[in-house]
Amino acid sequence: MAETVLIIDDDSRLSAMLGEYLAAAGFAVERRLTGRDGLDAVARRPPDAVILDLMLPDLDGFEVCRRLRAAGAGVPILMLTARGEETDRIIGLEIG
């Protein structure tokens, strides 16, 4: 069974492109467009990894990460963002 990667990103074109690359590499891919939908997906069936956009329409990626960690989800999270501020990096590292 292939490892599953959950992409939480509101840019459907970008997440589709990432999904295609990951699928070609042998991963099963799920995509969600909002933070809440991503949290629901993790609660239903935890993935092996999450690719998480920071700028989502409902909850920002930092809040999604906080909620995942508070719920005990130890899944690896790769934050994907156009934001390059040092403080954003520090916050991301601090929350997991």
TORPA-4810 file (N, C-alpha, C, O; in nm, 3 decimals):
<nodes>
NODE_1_0.083_-0.118_0.000_0.000_0.000_0.000_0.088_0.124_0.000_0.185_0.132_0.076_M
NODE_2_0.055_0.221_-0.085_0.134_0.343_-0.099_0.116_0.434_0.022_0.009_0.441_0.082_A
NODE_3_0.222_0.504_0.056_0.212_0.604_0.161_0.126_0.720_0.110_0.130_0.754_-0.008_E
NODE_4_0.048_0.779_0.201_-0.044_0.885_0.164_0.010_1.021_0.205_0.057_1.040_0.318_T
NODE_5_0.002_1.116_0.112_0.037_1.255_0.139_-0.090_1.337_0.125_-0.159_1.329_0.023_V
NODE_6_-0.119_1.417_0.226_-0.233_1.508_0.222_-0.181_1.647_0.191_-0.096_1.700_0.262_L
NODE_7_-0.235_1.706_0.084_-0.199_1.843_0.047_-0.314_1.932_0.089_-0.428_1.914_0.045_I
NODE_8_-0.285_2.030_0.175_-0.385_2.127_0.218_-0.343_2.262_0.161_-0.253_2.328_0.214_I
NODE_9_-0.407_2.301_0.053_-0.370_2.423_-0.019_-0.491_2.472_-0.098_-0.555_2.393_-0.167_D
NODE_10_-0.521_2.600_-0.089_-0.637_2.653_-0.161_-0.608_2.684_-0.307_-0.700_2.717_-0.382_D
NODE_11_-0.484_2.673_-0.349_-0.448_2.692_-0.490_-0.464_2.557_-0.559_-0.373_2.473_-0.554_D
NODE_12_-0.577_2.536_-0.623_-0.607_2.405_-0.680_-0.509_2.366_-0.791_-0.479_2.248_-0.808_S
NODE_13_-0.461_2.464_-0.867_-0.365_2.430_-0.973_-0.232_2.383_-0.915_-0.174_2.285_-0.962_R
NODE_14_-0.185_2.452_-0.813_-0.060_2.413_-0.750_-0.073_2.277_-0.682_0.015_2.192_-0.695_L
NODE_15_-0.183_2.256_-0.609_-0.198_2.129_-0.540_-0.216_2.014_-0.639_-0.173_1.902_-0.612_S
NODE_16_-0.281_2.041_-0.752_-0.294_1.937_-0.855_-0.157_1.901_-0.912_-0.128_1.783_-0.935_A
NODE_17_-0.074_2.002_-0.936_0.060_1.977_-0.990_0.143_1.897_-0.889_0.208_1.800_-0.926_M
NODE_18_0.141_1.939_-0.763_0.214_1.865_-0.660_0.162_1.722_-0.651_0.240_1.627_-0.639_L
NODE_19_0.031_1.707_-0.656_-0.030_1.575_-0.649_0.014_1.485_-0.763_0.039_1.366_-0.744_G
NODE_20_0.025_1.542_-0.883_0.070_1.463_-0.999_0.213_1.415_-0.979_0.244_1.299_-1.007_E
NODE_21_0.300_1.503_-0.932_0.440_1.464_-0.909_0.449_1.356_-0.801_0.522_1.258_-0.817_Y
NODE_22_0.374_1.374_-0.694_0.377_1.275_-0.586_0.319_1.141_-0.631_0.373_1.036_-0.597_L
NODE_23_0.211_1.145_-0.706_0.151_1.021_-0.757_0.248_0.949_-0.850_0.258_0.826_-0.847_A
NODE_24_0.318_1.025_-0.933_0.416_0.964_-1.024_0.531_0.899_-0.947_0.594_0.805_-0.996_A
NODE_25_0.557_0.950_-0.826_0.662_0.894_-0.742_0.610_0.778_-0.656_0.685_0.721_-0.577_A
NODE_26_0.482_0.742_-0.673_0.427_0.626_-0.605_0.347_0.653_-0.479_0.309_0.560_-0.408_G
NODE_27_0.320_0.780_-0.450_0.242_0.815_-0.332_0.093_0.821_-0.365_0.054_0.855_-0.477_F
NODE_28_0.010_0.787_-0.268_-0.133_0.814_-0.277_-0.150_0.958_-0.230_-0.087_1.000_-0.133_A
NODE_29_-0.234_1.034_-0.298_-0.247_1.177_-0.268_-0.392_1.212_-0.240_-0.483_1.170_-0.311_V
NODE_30_-0.411_1.289_-0.134_-0.541_1.350_-0.106_-0.520_1.500_-0.106_-0.414_1.549_-0.065_E
NODE_31_-0.620_1.574_-0.153_-0.609_1.719_-0.156_-0.730_1.781_-0.088_-0.843_1.735_-0.106_R
NODE_32_-0.705_1.885_-0.010_-0.811_1.961_0.054_-0.781_2.109_0.034_-0.665_2.151_0.034_R
NODE_33_-0.888_2.189_0.017_-0.872_2.330_-0.016_-0.878_2.423_0.105_-0.841_2.540_0.094_L
NODE_34_-0.923_2.374_0.219_-0.933_2.459_0.337_-0.869_2.389_0.457_-0.851_2.267_0.458_T
NODE_35_-0.836_2.469_0.557_-0.778_2.413_0.677_-0.873_2.320_0.750_-0.833_2.214_0.798_G
NODE_36_-1.000_2.360_0.758_-1.098_2.275_0.827_-1.116_2.141_0.756_-1.124_2.036_0.820_R
NODE_37_-1.122_2.145_0.624_-1.134_2.019_0.549_-1.010_1.932_0.568_-1.020_1.809_0.576_D
NODE_38_-0.894_1.995_0.576_-0.771_1.921_0.601_-0.771_1.856_0.738_-0.730_1.741_0.753_G
NODE_39_-0.816_1.931_0.839_-0.823_1.875_0.975_-0.920_1.759_0.980_-0.892_1.658_1.045_L
NODE_40_-1.034_1.771_0.911_-1.131_1.661_0.906_-1.071_1.538_0.839_-1.092_1.425_0.884_D
NODE_41_-0.995_1.560_0.730_-0.933_1.448_0.659_-0.833_1.375_0.749_-0.827_1.252_0.748_A
NODE_42_-0.754_1.449_0.826_-0.656_1.387_0.916_-0.728_1.310_1.025_-0.685_1.201_1.063_V
NODE_43_-0.837_1.366_1.076_-0.912_1.298_1.183_-0.974_1.168_1.133_-0.979_1.070_1.207_A
NODE_44_-1.020_1.166_1.007_-1.082_1.045_0.951_-0.978_0.938_0.921_-0.996_0.822_0.956_R
NODE_45_-0.870_0.978_0.857_-0.766_0.882_0.818_-0.631_0.954_0.813_-0.600_1.019_0.713_R
NODE_46_-0.553_0.942_0.919_-0.425_1.014_0.923_-0.334_0.975_0.806_-0.313_0.857_0.779_P
NODE_47_-0.281_1.076_0.737_-0.187_1.048_0.628_-0.048_1.020_0.682_-0.023_1.032_0.802_P
NODE_48_0.041_0.984_0.593_0.180_0.962_0.632_0.258_1.093_0.636_0.360_1.103_0.704_D
NODE_49_0.209_1.194_0.564_0.272_1.326_0.563_0.169_1.429_0.516_0.073_1.396_0.448_A
NODE_50_0.193_1.555_0.555_0.106_1.666_0.515_0.191_1.774_0.451_0.297_1.811_0.503_V
NODE_51_0.145_1.825_0.339_0.202_1.946_0.279_0.098_2.055_0.305_-0.015_2.044_0.259_I
NODE_52_0.137_2.158_0.378_0.044_2.255_0.431_0.079_2.397_0.387_0.188_2.446_0.413_L
NODE_53_-0.016_2.460_0.319_-0.001_2.601_0.282_-0.028_2.687_0.406_-0.113_2.652_0.487_D
NODE_54_0.042_2.797_0.420_0.018_2.884_0.535_-0.098_2.978_0.513_-0.165_3.017_0.608_L
NODE_55_-0.124_3.016_0.388_-0.228_3.114_0.359_-0.352_3.045_0.304_-0.369_3.031_0.183_M
NODE_56_-0.438_3.002_0.396_-0.562_2.934_0.360_-0.679_3.028_0.384_-0.667_3.123_0.460_L
NODE_57_-0.793_3.002_0.319_-0.906_3.096_0.330_-0.978_3.095_0.465_-1.043_3.194_0.499_P
NODE_58_-0.970_2.988_0.541_-1.045_2.983_0.666_-0.953_2.989_0.788_-0.960_3.084_0.866_D
NODE_59_-0.870_2.892_0.806_-0.770_2.889_0.913_-0.633_2.901_0.847_-0.609_2.839_0.744_L
NODE_60_-0.544_2.979_0.906_-0.412_2.982_0.844_-0.337_2.853_0.877_-0.375_2.780_0.968_D
NODE_61_-0.234_2.827_0.802_-0.160_2.703_0.818_-0.101_2.685_0.956_-0.090_2.573_1.006_G
NODE_62_-0.061_2.797_1.021_-0.009_2.787_1.157_-0.116_2.730_1.250_-0.086_2.646_1.335_F
NODE_63_-0.240_2.777_1.236_-0.348_2.729_1.322_-0.378_2.582_1.293_-0.404_2.505_1.385_E
NODE_64_-0.375_2.544_1.167_-0.397_2.403_1.132_-0.290_2.318_1.198_-0.320_2.213_1.255_V
NODE_65_-0.165_2.362_1.190_-0.055_2.287_1.251_-0.073_2.279_1.402_-0.055_2.172_1.461_C
NODE_66_-0.109_2.390_1.466_-0.132_2.390_1.611_-0.238_2.288_1.649_-0.222_2.212_1.744_R
NODE_67_-0.349_2.287_1.573_-0.459_2.195_1.604_-0.419_2.050_1.582_-0.458_1.962_1.659_R
NODE_68_-0.342_2.025_1.477_-0.295_1.888_1.454_-0.208_1.841_1.570_-0.223_1.729_1.619_L
NODE_69_-0.116_1.926_1.613_-0.027_1.889_1.722_-0.103_1.875_1.854_-0.075_1.785_1.933_R
NODE_70_-0.199_1.964_1.878_-0.279_1.956_2.001_-0.362_1.828_2.006_-0.389_1.774_2.113_A
NODE_71_-0.401_1.779_1.887_-0.479_1.655_1.880_-0.390_1.531_1.888_-0.439_1.418_1.887_A
NODE_72_-0.260_1.553_1.895_-0.167_1.441_1.908_-0.117_1.385_1.776_-0.051_1.281_1.774_G
NODE_73_-0.149_1.452_1.666_-0.103_1.404_1.536_0.048_1.427_1.523_0.095_1.540_1.525_A
NODE_74_0.121_1.318_1.511_0.266_1.327_1.497_0.312_1.322_1.352_0.430_1.304_1.325_G
NODE_75_0.219_1.338_1.261_0.248_1.330_1.118_0.349_1.439_1.079_0.338_1.552_1.125_V
NODE_76_0.446_1.405_0.993_0.538_1.508_0.943_0.462_1.613_0.861_0.375_1.579_0.781_P
NODE_77_0.496_1.739_0.883_0.431_1.849_0.813_0.536_1.932_0.742_0.633_1.977_0.803_I
NODE_78_0.516_1.950_0.612_0.601_2.038_0.532_0.518_2.161_0.502_0.415_2.152_0.435_L
NODE_79_0.562_2.276_0.550_0.488_2.399_0.525_0.532_2.459_0.394_0.651_2.475_0.366_M
NODE_80_0.433_2.491_0.313_0.455_2.545_0.180_0.403_2.688_0.180_0.284_2.710_0.205_L
NODE_81_0.490_2.784_0.151_0.445_2.922_0.157_0.531_3.013_0.072_0.647_2.985_0.044_T
NODE_82_0.471_3.124_0.033_0.545_3.229_-0.035_0.603_3.327_0.067_0.685_3.412_0.032_A
NODE_83_0.560_3.315_0.190_0.609_3.403_0.296_0.751_3.363_0.332_0.780_3.245_0.353_R
NODE_84_0.839_3.461_0.339_0.979_3.429_0.364_1.037_3.496_0.486_1.159_3.495_0.506_G
NODE_85_0.952_3.554_0.569_1.001_3.623_0.688_1.062_3.524_0.788_1.013_3.412_0.804_E
NODE_86_1.167_3.566_0.852_1.233_3.482_0.951_1.137_3.446_1.064_1.141_3.334_1.114_E
NODE_87_1.052_3.539_1.103_0.958_3.511_1.212_0.861_3.399_1.173_0.823_3.318_1.258_T
NODE_88_0.821_3.394_1.045_0.733_3.286_0.999_0.803_3.150_1.015_0.742_3.052_1.056_D
NODE_89_0.931_3.147_0.982_1.007_3.022_0.995_1.017_2.980_1.142_1.001_2.863_1.175_R
NODE_90_1.044_3.076_1.227_1.056_3.046_1.371_0.925_2.994_1.426_0.922_2.895_1.498_I
NODE_91_0.815_3.062_1.391_0.683_3.019_1.439_0.655_2.877_1.391_0.610_2.792_1.468_I
NODE_92_0.681_2.850_1.264_0.658_2.716_1.210_0.736_2.609_1.283_0.684_2.502_1.311_G
NODE_93_0.861_2.638_1.312_0.943_2.542_1.385_0.895_2.522_1.528_0.895_2.411_1.580_L
NODE_94_0.852_2.632_1.592_0.808_2.623_1.730_0.678_2.543_1.746_0.661_2.473_1.846_E
NODE_95_0.588_2.552_1.649_0.460_2.482_1.663_0.463_2.341_1.606_0.367_2.265_1.622_I
NODE_96_0.570_2.307_1.540_0.585_2.169_1.499_0.583_2.143_1.353_0.595_2.029_1.310_G
</nodes>
